[in-house]
Amino acid sequence: MLLNKPQSKLTRIGLIADTHNFLDETIFSHFANCDEVWHAGDFGTIELADKIRQQKILKGVYGNIDGQDIRKEFPEQLVFMCEGVKVMMRHIGGYPPKYNPETKKEILIHRPQLFISGHSHILKIMYDDLLNCLHMNPGAAGKQGWHKMRTIIRFVIDGNEMKDCEVIELGPK
């Protein structure tokens, strides 16, 4: 008798940060096949978060420019499992190996396989060999800040694998 191997549930993620109260409506077409949208802080307003929530499951953290409306609904740090991957998200975090001290402490406590941050407006996807952790910063999707190109990331978590990562340029700010 041949037994069917259970298939892992594939989770498609749309990753965005630093919208600063500007939501490019094209993100909804870019994230159309995504199961969830993760926002790494600096939403700008709760109305922006609500627009995303109307379309997709939204996970996020507040950023340094976010007011009390955002801070009531989103934590400073989020640690959760997505399939077999432990994820840690903070707005201000740094990157391998230049994490800020609080983030480094939290990474050592939680030992995520994926660390997501925003804040710098610098798109980065890099692996930290010392901590066995992938770091992603989607850059900035809004028009505030010094970045020249607005960017987001789309990727897949399949069991304990992170794959099919795509950087999407939304256009100049």
Residue pairs with C-beta under 8 A, 6 or more apart in sequence:
8 83
8 158
8 159
9 83
10 156
10 157
10 158
11 35
11 36
11 82
11 83
11 156
11 157
11 158
12 33
12 34
12 35
12 36
12 154
12 155
12 156
13 34
13 35
13 36
13 37
13 38
13 82
13 154
13 155
13 156
13 157
14 27
14 30
14 31
14 34
14 36
14 37
14 38
14 56
14 152
14 153
14 154
15 37
15 38
15 40
15 116
15 136
15 138
15 152
15 153
15 154
15 155
16 27
16 37
16 38
16 39
16 40
16 138
16 141
16 152
16 153
17 39
17 40
17 41
17 42
17 63
17 91
17 117
17 118
17 119
17 137
17 138
17 139
17 140
17 141
18 40
18 41
18 42
18 63
18 118
18 119
18 121
18 139
18 140
18 141
18 142
18 144
18 145
19 39
19 42
19 43
19 44
19 48
19 140
19 141
19 142
20 42
20 44
20 65
20 140
20 142
20 143
20 144
20 145
21 43
21 44
21 45
21 48
21 142
22 44
22 141
22 142
22 143
22 144
23 48
23 51
23 52
23 141
24 141
24 150
24 170
24 171
26 170
27 141
27 152
27 170
28 55
30 152
30 154
30 168
31 37
31 55
31 56
31 152
31 154
34 56
34 154
35 56
35 57
36 56
36 57
36 58
36 59
36 82
37 52
37 55
37 56
37 57
37 58
37 59
38 58
38 59
38 60
38 89
38 116
39 49
39 52
39 58
39 59
39 60
39 61
39 74
40 60
40 61
40 63
40 89
40 90
40 91
40 116
40 117
40 118
40 119
40 137
40 138
41 60
41 61
41 62
41 63
41 64
41 66
41 74
41 90
41 91
41 92
41 118
41 119
42 63
42 64
42 65
42 66
42 91
42 118
42 119
42 142
43 49
43 60
43 62
43 63
43 66
43 70
43 74
44 65
44 66
44 142
45 67
45 69
45 70
46 69
46 70
46 73
49 58
49 60
49 70
49 73
49 74
52 58
59 78
59 80
59 89
60 74
60 78
60 89
61 74
61 75
61 76
61 77
61 78
61 89
61 90
61 91
62 70
62 71
62 74
62 75
62 76
62 91
63 70
63 91
63 92
63 118
63 119
64 91
64 92
64 119
66 74
76 90
76 91
77 88
77 89
77 90
77 106
78 87
78 88
78 89
78 90
79 86
79 87
79 88
79 89
79 110
79 112
80 86
80 87
81 87
82 114
82 157
83 157
83 158
83 159
83 160
84 159
84 160
85 113
85 114
85 157
85 160
85 161
85 162
86 110
86 111
86 112
86 113
86 114
87 112
87 113
87 114
87 115
87 116
88 106
88 107
88 110
88 112
88 114
88 115
88 116
89 115
89 116
89 117
90 103
90 106
90 115
90 116
90 117
91 117
91 118
91 119
92 100
92 103
92 117
92 118
92 119
93 99
93 100
93 103
93 115
93 117
93 119
94 100
94 103
94 104
94 117
95 117
95 120
95 124
95 126
95 135
95 137
96 126
96 127
96 128
96 130
96 131
96 133
96 135
97 128
97 130
99 107
103 115
103 117
107 115
107 131
107 133
108 131
111 131
111 133
112 133
113 132
113 133
113 134
113 160
113 162
114 133
114 134
114 135
114 136
114 162
115 128
115 133
115 134
115 135
115 136
116 135
116 136
116 137
117 135
117 136
117 137
118 137
118 138
118 140
119 137
120 137
121 139
121 140
121 145
121 146
121 147
122 137
122 139
122 147
123 137
123 138
123 139
123 151
123 153
123 167
124 135
124 136
124 137
124 139
125 134
125 135
125 136
125 137
125 153
125 165
125 167
126 134
126 135
127 133
127 134
127 135
128 134
128 135
134 162
136 153
136 155
136 165
138 151
138 152
138 153
139 147
139 149
139 150
139 151
139 152
140 147
140 150
140 151
140 173
141 150
141 151
141 152
141 170
142 150
142 173
143 150
143 173
145 173
147 173
148 172
148 173
149 169
149 170
149 171
149 172
149 173
150 169
150 170
150 171
150 172
150 173
151 167
151 168
151 169
151 170
152 167
152 168
152 170
153 165
153 166
153 167
153 168
154 164
154 165
154 166
154 168
155 162
155 163
155 164
155 165
155 166
156 162
156 163
156 164
